């Protein structure tokens, strides 16, 4: 009882002392109210803006120094305050400019690009169906804290695969990523094995995945180049599902959440892909933008704010589209060269491109081409068979190549003509 009385006395005393101190408690409130009612509006506005200004100053103070390009195929590339950045041409996969492109860094939620890619592949192959139901385990369940991004799937509920895919891509849901991982591979660790196998197949040589979410782990790393390779695969292989990456919001279980990629709201040429952020990874963004016949993929890793990753992406894309152009050395089905054929009913066959060939080169660049045909071509040759290649160069450096295919069938000669052709070849005619 004495202890309880002592505690109550202490609280009362603290309140009394507080009320006598200026700037606190009941005394401070009326004084502040009277003061603000007579202050000019501009002064009040200036005071209200101080927290925002202080926050902006603190964010700027955390900015890294500008990182100069280490590779650039055109003049005057930007220097960006991030730990790594890269710009890639989608059609060729060529890196147009980069800095620290192969440094293994924490990718945060950019990891989920691989998670969604594996789900999309499984849907295309028939291993999964859009309507398949996935159960939300306690491990996958998101408890609604502000520490992670969630789709807010109820515990022990079921959701369809297509809803989970949207939750992964648009809402960056950790719960959706974990649930689909457990559904497909039994556990997050099992799914990570699928992720790493796919990374190896795509040529992502500086990547190790430990989980499907990107939550921090010392071994969980990827590079700017690897993430651009992954983004290119998503766009190339997933025509049916790629439009999901451009959706601005998604509503599930009565909760509507917006896509965190700010560029989707401000740049109509941007149609994906993914944001990421943890304290360790900083602010990250992988973006794809298509203008006319050119698509570029940009990667920003570990910059200091969400605004910075958007601004740096705008700068990088602006430089890329302004500095490069598409050229078409030859039209499809145009005769590029005439190849000699032995032992055929025709002595020659036209060689041309089987598919469109476009090169991304610095604006105003002159491109030269050279044809290399396979030696000793002999009939029969089927239309469409590869019989050589054409190599494009600029200033003596290769900028691309494309296969040349036969534009017609060449059948084998009859035995009499074949015998005569052998004789002619033997005597050197």
C-alpha positions in Angstrom: 0.0 0.0 0.0 2.8 2.4 0.9 4.5 1.7 -2.4 1.3 2.5 -4.3 0.8 5.8 -2.4 4.4 6.7 -3.1 3.9 6.1 -6.9 0.8 8.2 -7.1 2.5 11.0 -5.2 5.5 10.9 -7.6 3.2 11.2 -10.6 1.3 14.1 -9.1 4.5 15.9 -8.3 5.8 15.3 -11.9 2.7 16.8 -13.4 2.9 19.8 -11.0 6.5 20.5 -11.9 5.8 20.0 -15.6 3.0 22.6 -15.5 5.4 25.2 -14.1 8.1 24.7 -16.8 7.8 27.0 -19.8 7.2 25.4 -23.2 5.6 22.2 -21.8 2.2 20.9 -20.6 -0.8 23.1 -20.0 1.1 26.4 -19.7 2.8 26.0 -23.1 -0.4 25.1 -25.1 -2.3 28.4 -24.5 0.8 30.5 -25.0 1.6 28.7 -28.4 -2.1 29.1 -29.4 -2.1 32.8 -28.7 1.1 33.4 -30.5 0.1 31.6 -33.7 -3.2 33.4 -33.8 -1.4 36.8 -34.1 1.6 35.7 -36.2 1.7 36.6 -40.0 0.6 33.7 -42.2 4.0 33.7 -44.0 5.8 33.2 -40.7 3.5 30.3 -39.7 4.0 28.7 -43.1 7.8 29.1 -42.8 7.7 27.4 -39.4 5.6 24.6 -40.7 8.0 24.0 -43.6 11.0 23.6 -41.3 10.5 19.9 -40.6 10.2 19.2 -44.4 13.3 21.3 -45.1 15.2 19.6 -42.4 14.2 16.2 -43.7 15.3 17.2 -47.2 18.6 18.5 -45.9 19.2 15.2 -44.1 18.4 13.2 -47.2 20.8 15.3 -49.3 23.5 14.8 -46.7 23.1 11.0 -47.1 23.7 11.3 -50.9 26.7 9.5 -52.3 29.2 11.5 -54.5 28.4 11.3 -58.2 29.6 8.0 -59.7 31.3 8.6 -63.1 30.6 6.1 -66.0 33.3 3.4 -66.4 31.8 2.3 -69.7 30.0 4.6 -72.2 29.4 4.1 -75.9 28.4 7.8 -76.5 29.8 11.1 -75.2 28.9 12.9 -72.0 27.2 10.2 -70.0 25.8 11.3 -66.6 27.5 10.8 -63.3 24.9 9.5 -60.8 25.1 9.4 -57.0 24.5 5.7 -56.5 26.7 2.7 -55.7 26.0 1.2 -59.2 24.1 2.1 -62.3 23.6 0.8 -65.8 21.8 1.5 -69.1 21.1 -1.4 -71.5 19.7 -1.6 -75.0 16.9 -4.1 -74.9 17.1 -5.4 -78.5 20.8 -6.3 -78.4 21.4 -6.6 -74.7 24.4 -4.3 -75.1 25.4 -2.1 -72.2 25.4 1.5 -73.4 26.8 3.0 -70.2 27.5 1.8 -66.7 29.4 2.2 -63.4 30.2 -0.7 -61.0 28.1 -2.9 -63.2 29.4 -6.1 -61.8 29.6 -5.2 -58.1 27.4 -7.6 -56.0 25.1 -5.5 -53.9 22.0 -6.1 -51.8 19.1 -5.9 -54.3 16.2 -5.5 -51.8 12.8 -6.1 -53.5 14.4 -6.1 -57.0 14.8 -9.8 -56.0 11.0 -10.2 -56.7 11.7 -9.8 -60.4 13.2 -13.3 -60.3 10.3 -14.5 -58.2 7.7 -13.2 -60.6 9.8 -14.5 -63.6 9.7 -18.0 -62.3 6.0 -17.8 -61.6 5.4 -16.5 -65.2 7.5 -19.4 -66.7 5.5 -21.9 -64.7 2.3 -20.4 -66.0 3.5 -20.5 -69.6 4.6 -24.1 -69.3 1.4 -25.3 -67.6 3.1 -26.2 -64.2 0.8 -23.5 -62.7 -2.6 -22.3 -63.6 -3.8 -18.7 -62.9 -6.7 -20.1 -60.9 -4.6 -22.4 -58.7 -5.2 -21.7 -55.0 -2.2 -21.1 -52.7 -2.4 -21.3 -48.9 -0.9 -18.6 -46.8 1.2 -20.2 -44.0 2.2 -18.6 -40.8 5.7 -18.1 -42.2 4.3 -16.3 -45.3 1.7 -14.3 -43.3 2.5 -10.6 -43.0 1.6 -9.2 -39.6 0.9 -5.7 -40.8 4.0 -3.9 -39.5 5.5 -1.0 -41.4 8.8 -2.8 -41.5 8.0 -4.7 -44.7 5.8 -4.4 -47.8 2.8 -6.7 -47.8 -0.2 -7.7 -49.8 -2.0 -8.3 -46.5 -3.1 -11.9 -47.2 -5.1 -13.3 -44.2 -3.4 -16.1 -42.2 -4.4 -19.6 -43.5 -6.4 -18.0 -46.3 -6.1 -19.0 -50.0 -5.3 -16.8 -53.0 -5.1 -17.5 -56.7 -1.7 -17.6 -58.4 -2.6 -14.6 -60.7 -3.6 -12.5 -57.6 -0.3 -13.4 -55.9 1.6 -12.5 -59.1 0.0 -9.1 -59.1 0.7 -8.8 -55.4 4.4 -9.5 -56.0 4.8 -7.2 -59.0 2.6 -4.2 -58.1 2.5 -4.3 -54.3 5.9 -5.9 -53.7 4.2 -8.2 -51.3 6.6 -10.2 -49.1 3.7 -12.4 -48.0 2.7 -13.1 -51.7 6.4 -14.0 -52.5 6.8 -16.4 -49.6 3.4 -18.0 -50.2 4.1 -18.8 -53.9 7.7 -19.9 -53.0 6.3 -22.5 -50.5 3.6 -23.6 -52.9 6.1 -24.2 -55.7 9.2 -25.5 -53.8 8.0 -26.4 -50.3 10.0 -23.6 -48.6 11.8 -20.3 -49.3 15.1 -22.2 -49.3 13.9 -24.6 -51.9 12.6 -21.8 -54.0 15.9 -20.0 -53.8 17.5 -23.0 -55.4 15.1 -22.5 -58.4 16.0 -18.9 -58.4 19.8 -19.5 -58.5 19.4 -22.2 -61.2 17.5 -19.7 -63.4 20.0 -17.0 -62.7 22.8 -19.3 -63.9 20.8 -20.2 -67.0 20.4 -16.5 -67.9 24.0 -15.7 -67.3 23.7 -13.7 -64.1 27.2 -14.4 -62.9 27.3 -12.1 -59.8 24.0 -13.1 -58.2 23.1 -15.3 -55.3 19.6 -15.5 -54.0 18.8 -16.7 -50.5 15.0 -15.9 -50.4 12.2 -14.8 -52.7 11.7 -11.4 -51.1 15.0 -9.6 -50.9 14.8 -9.2 -47.1 18.4 -8.7 -45.9 20.8 -11.6 -45.7 24.6 -11.3 -46.0 24.8 -13.8 -48.9 21.8 -12.3 -50.8 23.4 -10.2 -53.7 23.1 -9.2 -57.3 24.7 -6.7 -59.7 23.3 -4.0 -62.0 24.3 -6.0 -65.1 22.6 -9.2 -63.8 19.4 -7.3 -62.9 19.3 -5.8 -66.4 19.7 -9.3 -67.9 16.8 -10.4 -65.8 14.6 -7.5 -66.8 15.4 -8.2 -70.4 14.3 -11.8 -70.0 11.0 -10.8 -68.3 10.2 -8.5 -71.2 11.3 -10.9 -73.9 9.8 -14.0 -72.5 6.6 -12.7 -70.9 4.5 -10.8 -73.4 1.3 -12.1 -71.7 2.3 -11.0 -68.2 4.6 -8.1 -68.8 1.7 -5.5 -68.8 1.3 -6.3 -65.1 4.5 -4.3 -64.4 2.9 -1.1 -65.7 -0.2 -1.4 -63.5 -0.3 1.6 -61.1 -2.3 -0.1 -58.3 -4.0 -3.3 -57.2 -6.7 -3.9 -54.7 -7.0 -7.1 -52.7 -8.9 -8.0 -49.6 -10.4 -4.5 -49.6 -7.0 -2.9 -49.5 -5.8 -0.8 -52.4 -2.1 -0.1 -52.8 -0.2 1.8 -55.4 2.8 0.8 -57.4 5.9 2.4 -55.9 7.5 3.2 -59.3 6.9 6.9 -59.5 7.9 7.0 -63.2 4.7 5.1 -64.1 2.7 8.1 -63.1 4.9 10.8 -64.8 6.4 9.2 -67.9 4.0 7.4 -70.4 7.0 5.7 -72.1 7.8 3.8 -68.9 6.1 0.4 -68.5 8.0 -1.3 -65.7 9.7 -2.9 -63.8 10.5 -2.8 -60.0 11.5 -0.8 -57.0 13.4 -1.9 -54.0 14.4 -0.5 -50.6 16.0 -1.6 -47.4 18.3 0.2 -45.0 21.2 -1.9 -46.3 20.4 -1.8 -50.0 19.3 1.9 -50.2 16.8 2.9 -52.8 16.9 0.9 -56.0 15.0 0.9 -59.3 15.0 -1.1 -62.5 13.1 0.6 -65.3 12.1 -0.1 -68.9 11.1 2.7 -71.3 10.2 2.4 -75.0 10.2 5.4 -77.3 9.4 4.8 -80.9 11.4 1.7 -81.9 13.9 1.8 -79.1 13.6 0.2 -75.6 16.1 0.9 -72.9 16.5 -0.8 -69.5 18.0 1.2 -66.6 19.3 0.1 -63.2 19.9 2.3 -60.2 21.3 0.6 -57.1 21.7 2.1 -53.6 20.9 5.7 -53.9 19.7 7.9 -51.0 16.0 8.4 -51.6 12.9 7.4 -53.6 13.0 10.8 -55.3 16.7 10.3 -56.2 16.2 6.9 -57.8 13.4 8.4 -60.0 15.4 11.5 -60.9 18.5 9.5 -61.7 16.5 7.2 -63.9 15.0 10.1 -65.8 18.5 11.5 -66.3 19.9 8.2 -67.5 17.0 7.5 -69.9 17.1 11.0 -71.2 20.8 10.7 -72.1 20.3 7.3 -73.6 17.4 8.2 -75.9 19.1 11.5 -76.8 22.5 9.9 -77.6 21.6 6.8 -79.5 19.5 5.8 -82.6 18.4 2.7 -84.4 19.9 1.8 -87.8 18.8 -1.0 -90.2 21.7 -2.1 -92.3 19.6 -4.4 -94.5 15.9 -5.1 -94.9 14.5 -8.5 -94.2 14.6 -10.8 -97.3 16.9 -8.4 -99.1 19.7 -10.2 -101.0 22.8 -9.4 -99.1 25.1 -11.7 -101.0 25.0 -14.6 -103.5 26.6 -17.8 -102.3 28.2 -20.4 -104.5 26.8 -23.9 -104.1 28.4 -27.2 -105.1 26.5 -30.3 -106.4 23.2 -28.5 -106.6 20.6 -28.1 -109.4 21.5 -24.4 -109.0 25.1 -23.1 -108.8 24.2 -20.2 -106.4 21.7 -19.2 -103.7 20.7 -15.8 -102.5 21.7 -15.1 -98.9 19.7 -12.6 -96.8 18.4 -11.8 -93.3 15.8 -14.2 -91.9 14.6 -11.7 -89.2 14.7 -7.9 -88.8 18.1 -6.6 -87.8 18.4 -3.2 -86.0 21.4 -1.8 -84.4 21.6 0.8 -81.6 24.5 3.2 -82.3 25.5 6.7 -81.2 23.6 9.3 -83.3 25.3 10.1 -86.6 27.5 7.0 -86.5 28.5 5.5 -89.9 28.1 1.7 -90.0 30.0 -0.6 -92.3 29.1 -4.2 -93.0 31.1 -7.3 -94.1 29.7 -10.7 -95.2 31.2 -14.0 -94.1 29.8 -17.0 -95.9 30.3 -20.6 -94.9 33.0 -22.2 -97.1 32.3 -25.2 -99.3 28.5 -25.0 -99.3 27.0 -28.1 -100.9 23.5 -29.1 -101.9 21.0 -29.9 -100.6 20.3 -26.6 -98.9 16.9 -25.8 -97.4 15.4 -22.4 -97.5 16.1 -20.6 -94.2 19.2 -22.6 -93.5 22.0 -20.5 -92.0 24.8 -20.1 -94.6 26.8 -17.3 -93.2 26.6 -14.0 -91.3 27.0 -10.3 -91.8 29.1 -8.3 -89.3 28.6 -4.6 -88.7 31.4 -2.3 -87.6 31.8 1.4 -86.7 35.2 3.0 -86.6 36.8 -0.4 -86.8 34.9 -1.8 -83.8 32.2 -4.5 -84.1 28.7 -3.2 -83.2 26.6 -6.3 -84.1 26.1 -9.2 -86.3 23.2 -11.2 -87.8 22.9 -14.6 -89.5 22.4 -14.9 -93.2 20.0 -17.6 -94.4 19.3 -19.2 -97.8 16.4 -17.4 -99.6 15.5 -20.6 -101.6 15.8 -24.4 -101.6 18.7 -25.8 -103.6 18.2 -29.5 -104.4 20.9 -32.0 -105.0 21.8 -32.7 -108.6 20.8 -35.9 -110.4 23.5 -38.6 -110.8 24.6 -37.6 -114.3 24.8 -33.9 -113.5 26.5 -34.7 -110.2 29.1 -36.8 -112.0 29.8 -33.9 -114.4 30.1 -31.5 -111.5 32.6 -33.7 -109.7 34.7 -33.8 -112.9 34.6 -30.1 -113.2 35.6 -29.6 -109.6 38.4 -32.1 -110.0 39.9 -30.3 -113.0 39.4 -26.9 -111.3 36.6 -25.4 -113.3 
